[in-house]
Amino acid sequence: MNDSAQETRTVVVEREIFHPPEKLWRALTQPHLIEEWLMKNDFKPAVGHRFNISADWGGVLDCEVLAVEPHKRLSYSWNLAHQDPAFDLRSVVTFTLTPTPTGTHLRMEQAGFRPDQKRAYGGAKVGWPQFLEKLEELLARTD
């Protein structure tokens, strides 16, 4: 039997953030801060909340909050409807925050890339480190 879940690929980016989990959590959950490091959005940290993320390239991601554990874990769907199956993405983004002596260990995982979605997978592999760099810059300049 062919299990499509086993066929999907995942992008994982991990960073040591020199700020406490509470500060990082604010940047991950407040729409005006999310816009500064990620994209325009109408996010609310409530399980079941449906929201959109508007990409600079014109795409609109349809998302739904799946898990909220304040200062620990945030997960939401990250879907892009497209006529071309190679770009019709159904994925889940999860941020896991673990306190460390110097701040927070951040783990970002985007799961659900099918084998035929090489460009989307490659874009995520390049894009997420850039987004997280912008997130660190935001944290450095805010209280």
C-alpha positions in Angstrom: 0.0 0.0 0.0 1.2 3.5 -0.8 1.1 5.9 2.2 1.2 9.5 1.0 2.1 10.7 4.5 5.4 8.8 4.1 6.0 10.5 0.8 5.9 14.1 2.1 9.0 16.1 2.9 9.6 18.6 5.7 11.6 21.7 6.1 13.1 22.2 9.6 15.1 25.3 10.7 16.4 25.6 14.2 17.9 28.7 15.8 19.2 29.8 19.2 17.4 33.1 19.9 19.0 35.3 22.6 15.6 36.5 23.9 13.2 34.8 26.3 10.3 32.7 25.1 7.7 35.3 26.1 9.3 37.9 23.8 9.6 35.5 20.9 6.0 34.4 21.5 4.8 38.0 21.0 6.6 38.2 17.7 5.0 34.9 16.6 1.4 35.8 17.6 0.9 39.6 17.2 -0.3 40.4 13.6 1.6 43.7 13.4 4.8 42.0 14.5 4.2 39.0 12.2 3.9 41.4 9.3 7.3 42.8 10.0 9.2 39.5 9.8 6.8 37.3 7.7 3.9 38.7 5.7 0.7 40.7 6.0 -1.9 38.7 8.0 -5.0 38.6 10.1 -3.8 36.1 12.7 -5.3 35.5 16.1 -3.7 33.0 18.5 -6.9 30.9 18.9 -7.3 27.3 17.9 -9.7 27.1 14.9 -9.2 30.8 13.8 -9.0 30.9 10.1 -6.7 33.6 8.7 -4.8 34.7 5.5 -1.2 35.5 4.9 -0.6 37.7 1.9 2.7 37.1 0.1 4.7 39.8 -1.6 4.6 37.7 -4.8 0.8 38.0 -4.8 -0.2 34.7 -3.4 -2.6 34.3 -0.5 -2.1 31.5 2.0 -5.2 30.1 3.7 -4.4 29.2 7.2 -6.0 27.8 10.3 -4.6 27.8 13.9 -4.2 24.1 14.9 -2.4 24.4 18.3 -1.6 27.2 20.8 0.5 26.5 23.8 1.6 30.0 25.0 5.4 30.4 25.1 5.9 26.8 24.0 4.2 25.7 20.7 2.2 27.3 17.8 1.0 25.4 14.8 -1.2 26.3 11.8 -2.0 25.1 8.4 -0.2 26.8 5.5 -2.2 26.2 2.4 -2.0 27.6 -1.1 -4.7 26.7 -3.6 -3.3 26.5 -7.1 -4.5 24.9 -10.4 -1.1 23.3 -10.9 -0.7 20.4 -8.5 3.0 21.2 -8.1 2.0 24.4 -6.4 -1.2 23.3 -4.7 0.2 23.2 -1.2 -1.3 21.6 1.9 1.2 21.9 4.8 1.5 22.6 8.5 3.9 25.1 10.1 4.9 24.5 13.7 7.0 26.6 16.0 8.4 25.0 19.1 10.0 27.2 21.8 12.3 25.7 24.4 13.8 27.9 27.1 17.6 27.8 27.3 20.1 29.5 29.7 20.7 32.2 27.1 17.2 32.6 25.7 15.1 30.3 23.5 15.8 27.4 21.2 13.4 27.9 18.2 12.4 25.0 16.0 10.4 25.8 12.9 9.0 22.9 10.9 6.9 23.0 7.7 5.6 19.6 6.9 3.6 18.3 3.9 5.6 18.8 0.7 4.7 16.1 -1.8 7.5 14.8 -4.1 6.1 16.7 -7.1 6.5 20.0 -5.2 10.2 20.5 -5.6 10.0 24.2 -6.2 7.7 24.8 -3.2 10.0 22.7 -1.0 13.1 24.5 -2.3 11.4 27.9 -1.8 10.6 27.0 1.8 14.2 25.8 2.4 15.5 29.1 1.2 12.7 31.3 2.6 12.4 30.2 6.2 16.0 31.0 7.2 15.4 34.5 5.7 12.2 34.9 7.6 13.8 33.8 10.8 16.7 36.2 10.2 14.1 39.1 9.9 12.5 37.8 13.1 15.8 38.0 15.0 16.3 41.5 13.7 12.8 42.5 14.9 13.5 41.0 18.3 16.8 42.9 18.6 15.1 46.3 18.0 11.9 45.8 20.1 11.2 45.7 23.8 
